[in-house]
């Protein structure tokens, strides 16, 4: 098939799935935080609040977009646009799965593979700060300006340990392309330990994860939008869709950073168990989830449970059946298995992000800076030196 | 297609370059400079220098310009007023002279340099990360290390100058 048409189709699918996932990520976050705080979270719109993201989108679109009179109009309007564009662009180089063949078309589950893909993601994330910084400055508001300044200082500082932590697995795999990085991590030590970079690079992984929290402005590093000091930080003056753009950019950055962590340290779409066993895991998980939902649907604790839970059970059992069907349809197998393991790992990391938000309080600003320069940076440097030494000694 | 992309981004680079000088507000100038760097990175990419393009974005557009913007915001520098009064006659004559001057310079450069073959996009293959690293640590090792030491000295100097007297 024509390269151009094929790319267009893939871009369309990725954009649609990614944007929908962003909306539902917010639902997951509110649910998880709610349960951590012994609340139920969104519950009114649709069964278990499942239509809440849709309601939020409608609300944000139909709200009045207020343009404050004292702002610098051009930059005020440019900032959310920049933030969301730069947040969405990185997804184009991330691979979701291996090479697949559908009918006569053979393609990779990836939009494009740059041979400097990892550098590309770092470059985009390093210019991503302009959206926040400009938004804070153009609002012409003390709180917003402070938020913008904090975020630029914080992102410059945490980019160093982030880049150094990324460099260590690059040394091991000897490549800058995400595809080859995942291929390097295939196979098993002793037949059952996956050859993922997280095992030799556990220190690098921890540094990467902490720096990623700061890069995405998440708690405990969300100083740019600290509510108790800065009202809402850099987006104080924004409303309606321009506020939604900042919101979306934050979640998009979160997904990107967890996807990069998965590809660099957790073996991408490679399953954690050897081939024949790993094929049964999705069937077992979805089948079990379906059975639990069915049991609670038949013994309803709340009024609506006897309608909603059997529906959920049907969905889960259907997915389990789909994974079961891969044994008879070899076309489906690489697509579904790769997507299951890749999305599973991303979801686990995203859950960690949300979990930390529900657990840790915010740092003070001087603590944040001292932590970056005195703890994280030397740790990342040490990790890189040790990795380099090991690679140099073993390559002879 | 490649020619189209080249002219598009070359045009953006020139436009941003002019805007860098013409803007009255420091932030607008800084952003124009980022535009110049971004479009130059894409031109490098077209010429086959993938690593250089990525480094351009990370180091210049990402690190150095963020620092510039940060400082401008911190000092809260406002827009520069135009105090200079220029007569319309001088303005139009100046434009004409500028074009003539640029034409003269480009003519002299054309005449002086030896005729070479035109650049073909995609012909250069030595721009990968491995190639750049190999060159940097074999042929150009001494200049590379000397530059590092120079930058280190500059950093130390900046710290000494900025430190408060105890």
Interface residues (C-beta under 8 A of the other chain):
Chain A: X75 X114 X115 X116 X119 X120 X122 X123 X124 X126 X127 X129 X130 X133 X134 X136 X137 X145 X148 X149 X152 X153 X155 X156 X159 X176
Chain B: X27 X28 X31 X34 X38 X50 X51 X53 X54 X55 X57 X58 X61 X62 X63 X66 X67 X69 X70 X73 X74 X76 X128 X129
